[in-house]
Amino acid sequence: MDDLIALFTQQARAVSATVEPVADLAAAFDYAARLTTGQGGCLAAPGWGEGETESLAEACAGAGVELVTSGLRQEVGRFTVGLTRAQYGVAETGTLVLDSADEQVRLASMLSEAHVAVLPLAKVRQDMFALEEELAAILSASPGYMAFITGPSRTADIEMVLTLGAHGPRQLHVLLLEDAS
């Protein structure tokens, strides 16, 4: 497992992602709140459970950050950081796999300046082939919408000059969650 995590970290960093270990969700929530303080704006964090949202709200209050968990269409342009939970990580490519069937999750992960994804260590797989059965099970429930995220948004369409954040977040922060309870 340590080899998988090391490979995932290496590959994600190679495509300009920030990868940090966190001991628990409280540490992840503090990280996202502090990042939002530095970015300005508010934090968009849809799809978390009730108890998790309460803990996140406390972290945001402590950092002086406004938290938005729903109605993100009306908040576009106000939230600068999106916080989501990744379902899987692919070590071979440093890719996050995010169940994005919920529009709120799509908005938080694609329209923020910085996307923070919490990835449980136990959900890192070697390659896409190792995810085949798990992805088939997720996508068999209709409607399915999976996002495969490898680093921050990037393009080199204009005169072959690499530009980060042209079609999505300029920053991707992957928080490797040690305690998945």
Secondary structure, DSSP 8 states (H G I E B T S, - for coil): -HHHHHHHHHHHHHTT-EEEEESSHHHHHHHHHHHHHHH-SEEE--S--HHHHHHHHHHHHHHT--EE-S-HHHHTTTEEEEEEE-SEEETTTTEEEEE--SHHHHHHHHSSSEEEEEEEGGGEESSGGGGHHHHHHHHTSSS--EEEE-SS-EE-TTTT--EETSSS-SEEEEEEES---
